[in-house]
Amino acid sequence: MKVTIEEHPPITLGNNGMLIRIRDEDGTNLGKLWIGQATVRWARGSVHERNAKRLSVQEFVTYLNNLP
């Protein structure tokens, strides 16, 4: 699968992917989301990357498509 970031210029993700930190309005760390060519990883709070939940990009897309 090819994952790109639609910015100008477009960026193609490499093997390490991209890290997105997610915080609430008060700045509290809710977790980290890594999006790569083959996998999506989620680590809630300050959980280390090696303990993150992992899905293939295809599984992630299927999951999102099945949401009501």
Backbone as a chain_set.jsonl record, in Angstrom:
{"seq": "MKVTIEEHPPITLGNNGMLIRIRDEDGTNLGKLWIGQATVRWARGSVHERNAKRLSVQEFVTYLNNLP", "coords": {"N": [[0.828, -1.164, 0.0], [0.441, 2.276, -0.66], [1.149, 5.12, 1.103], [0.481, 8.476, 1.402], [1.042, 11.905, 2.284], [-1.044, 14.483, 1.907], [0.084, 17.187, 1.197], [1.734, 20.192, 0.155], [4.829, 20.173, -1.132], [3.661, 16.786, -2.002], [4.281, 14.096, 0.317], [5.91, 11.039, 0.512], [5.61, 8.308, 2.617], [8.243, 6.741, 4.386], [9.951, 3.758, 5.53], [9.819, 4.1, 8.316], [7.57, 5.604, 8.685], [5.142, 8.025, 9.854], [4.866, 9.917, 12.793], [2.202, 10.831, 14.821], [1.255, 12.835, 17.368], [-1.246, 12.868, 19.822], [-3.198, 15.014, 21.627], [-5.293, 16.324, 24.262], [-7.472, 19.226, 24.668], [-6.338, 20.504, 26.825], [-3.72, 19.869, 26.655], [-2.958, 17.41, 27.583], [-1.396, 14.303, 27.138], [-2.801, 12.007, 25.015], [-2.099, 9.934, 23.397], [-0.086, 8.212, 20.891], [0.118, 7.977, 17.388], [1.283, 6.054, 14.839], [1.773, 6.055, 11.42], [2.467, 4.122, 8.728], [3.93, 2.658, 5.725], [3.003, 0.014, 5.697], [1.854, -0.582, 8.176], [-0.267, 0.493, 10.915], [0.094, 1.952, 14.02], [-0.875, 2.234, 17.413], [-0.397, 3.834, 20.452], [-1.534, 4.196, 23.557], [-1.645, 6.97, 25.768], [1.403, 7.211, 27.462], [2.529, 4.86, 26.592], [5.067, 2.694, 25.421], [6.424, 2.464, 22.084], [7.005, -0.194, 21.292], [5.061, -1.648, 22.585], [2.753, -0.917, 21.395], [-0.52, -1.074, 19.893], [-1.067, -2.881, 16.92], [-1.957, -2.748, 13.497], [-2.466, -3.836, 10.153], [-2.305, -1.638, 7.332], [-4.397, -2.173, 5.587], [-6.18, -3.603, 7.278], [-6.788, -1.532, 9.037], [-8.093, 0.301, 7.34], [-10.31, -1.278, 6.622], [-11.494, -1.542, 9.162], [-12.197, 1.167, 9.65], [-13.992, 1.58, 7.524], [-16.067, -0.057, 8.335], [-17.221, 1.223, 10.452], [-20.137, 2.658, 11.969]], "CA": [[0.0, 0.0, 0.0], [1.198, 3.526, -0.707], [0.56, 6.123, 1.979], [1.055, 9.797, 1.162], [0.485, 13.029, 3.021], [-1.46, 15.416, 0.871], [0.566, 18.54, 1.427], [2.435, 20.686, -1.023], [4.703, 19.034, -2.046], [3.276, 15.521, -1.364], [5.345, 13.368, 0.993], [5.711, 9.597, 0.577], [6.143, 7.806, 3.876], [9.26, 5.706, 4.294], [9.766, 2.599, 6.404], [9.499, 4.506, 9.679], [6.268, 6.241, 8.716], [4.993, 9.339, 10.461], [4.336, 9.908, 14.154], [1.243, 11.887, 15.133], [0.945, 12.877, 18.797], [-2.611, 13.335, 20.021], [-3.382, 15.604, 22.955], [-6.589, 16.982, 24.42], [-7.415, 20.69, 24.65], [-5.484, 20.958, 27.924], [-2.35, 19.453, 26.39], [-2.687, 16.086, 28.148], [-1.052, 13.318, 26.115], [-3.751, 10.907, 24.886], [-1.422, 8.813, 22.765], [0.708, 8.415, 19.674], [-0.33, 7.199, 16.24], [2.28, 5.942, 13.778], [1.213, 5.58, 10.158], [3.554, 3.757, 7.828], [3.56, 2.039, 4.452], [2.337, -1.273, 5.874], [1.174, -0.736, 9.464], [-0.719, 1.602, 11.744], [0.326, 1.58, 15.41], [-1.445, 3.16, 18.386], [0.069, 3.675, 21.826], [-2.321, 5.061, 24.426], [-0.866, 7.667, 26.796], [2.855, 7.179, 27.263], [2.945, 3.48, 26.306], [6.192, 2.652, 24.483], [6.077, 2.002, 20.739], [7.072, -1.656, 21.163], [3.834, -2.196, 23.155], [1.618, -0.313, 20.701], [-1.411, -1.957, 19.136], [-0.669, -2.837, 15.512], [-2.859, -3.213, 12.445], [-1.992, -3.53, 8.802], [-3.046, -0.509, 6.776], [-5.642, -2.716, 5.048], [-7.063, -3.866, 8.417], [-7.21, -0.233, 9.543], [-9.078, 0.831, 6.397], [-11.504, -2.107, 6.782], [-12.08, -1.146, 10.429], [-12.839, 2.47, 9.471], [-15.136, 1.42, 6.629], [-17.133, -0.77, 9.036], [-17.821, 2.057, 11.488], [-21.485, 3.119, 11.566]], "C": [[0.879, 1.235, 0.0], [0.461, 4.555, 0.14], [1.255, 7.442, 1.713], [0.362, 10.817, 2.051], [0.192, 14.093, 1.984], [-1.147, 16.858, 1.267], [1.248, 18.987, 0.147], [3.878, 20.928, -0.648], [4.267, 17.769, -1.296], [4.494, 14.801, -0.787], [4.991, 11.891, 0.974], [6.369, 9.089, 1.848], [7.164, 6.716, 3.629], [8.949, 4.563, 5.244], [9.352, 2.98, 7.82], [8.142, 5.184, 9.8], [6.303, 7.614, 9.356], [4.364, 9.178, 11.835], [3.413, 11.104, 14.329], [0.945, 11.787, 16.628], [-0.442, 13.477, 18.96], [-2.766, 13.777, 21.464], [-4.777, 16.217, 23.039], [-6.391, 18.49, 24.467], [-6.51, 21.261, 25.739], [-4.021, 20.569, 27.736], [-1.981, 18.104, 26.977], [-2.463, 15.088, 27.027], [-2.073, 12.178, 26.123], [-3.112, 9.694, 24.236], [-0.65, 9.229, 21.53], [0.196, 7.475, 18.598], [0.784, 7.226, 15.198], [1.576, 5.404, 12.547], [2.37, 5.342, 9.21], [3.03, 3.149, 6.541], [2.708, 0.795, 4.659], [1.522, -1.383, 7.154], [0.734, 0.595, 10.046], [-0.547, 1.132, 13.18], [-0.244, 2.665, 16.307], [-0.917, 2.825, 19.769], [-0.676, 4.698, 22.683], [-1.431, 5.693, 25.498], [0.614, 7.638, 26.486], [3.373, 5.751, 27.086], [4.047, 3.52, 25.248], [5.752, 2.056, 23.144], [6.077, 0.476, 20.623], [5.823, -2.337, 21.725], [2.572, -1.635, 22.494], [0.761, -1.387, 20.03], [-1.089, -1.773, 17.664], [-1.754, -3.411, 14.613], [-2.161, -2.994, 11.113], [-2.817, -2.342, 8.304], [-4.386, -1.004, 6.226], [-6.64, -3.017, 6.169], [-7.619, -2.566, 8.993], [-8.29, 0.375, 8.648], [-10.383, 0.045, 6.515], [-12.239, -1.721, 8.066], [-12.835, 0.186, 10.268], [-14.067, 2.376, 8.581], [-16.317, 0.745, 7.305], [-17.754, 0.033, 10.181], [-19.192, 2.529, 11.019], [-21.487, 4.55, 11.079]], "O": [[1.952, 1.233, 0.602], [-0.718, 4.825, -0.088], [2.48, 7.527, 1.787], [-0.762, 10.608, 2.507], [1.087, 14.545, 1.271], [-2.037, 17.629, 1.626], [1.325, 18.235, -0.824], [4.134, 21.853, 0.123], [4.474, 17.674, -0.086], [5.595, 14.885, -1.331], [3.889, 11.518, 1.376], [7.529, 9.392, 2.127], [6.974, 5.863, 2.761], [7.817, 4.418, 5.707], [8.601, 2.241, 8.458], [7.618, 5.323, 10.905], [7.339, 8.278, 9.399], [3.434, 8.391, 12.011], [3.781, 12.239, 14.029], [0.439, 10.767, 17.096], [-0.777, 14.471, 18.317], [-2.501, 13.019, 22.398], [-5.368, 16.584, 22.024], [-5.27, 18.978, 24.322], [-5.978, 22.362, 25.598], [-3.177, 20.903, 28.567], [-0.827, 17.685, 26.889], [-3.242, 15.029, 26.075], [-2.198, 11.464, 27.117], [-3.522, 8.56, 24.485], [-0.57, 10.405, 21.173], [-0.121, 6.317, 18.87], [1.179, 8.294, 14.731], [0.86, 4.405, 12.624], [3.154, 6.247, 8.924], [1.823, 3.13, 6.3], [1.787, 0.543, 3.883], [0.594, -2.189, 7.223], [1.27, 1.657, 9.727], [-0.989, 0.038, 13.53], [-0.122, 3.856, 16.018], [-0.98, 1.676, 20.207], [-0.473, 5.905, 22.55], [-0.566, 5.026, 26.065], [1.036, 7.995, 25.386], [4.531, 5.469, 27.396], [3.968, 4.292, 24.292], [4.826, 1.247, 23.086], [5.233, -0.086, 19.926], [5.547, -3.486, 21.381], [1.461, -1.854, 22.976], [1.248, -2.454, 19.655], [-0.865, -0.653, 17.205], [-2.381, -4.422, 14.93], [-1.36, -2.071, 10.968], [-3.907, -2.082, 8.813], [-5.403, -0.327, 6.381], [-7.825, -2.717, 6.028], [-8.783, -2.506, 9.39], [-9.287, 0.902, 9.143], [-11.459, 0.643, 6.51], [-13.463, -1.588, 8.064], [-13.98, 0.308, 10.703], [-15.079, 3.022, 8.852], [-17.459, 0.95, 6.894], [-18.707, -0.425, 10.811], [-19.399, 2.773, 9.831], [-22.537, 5.074, 10.709]]}, "num_chains": 1, "name": "protein.A"}
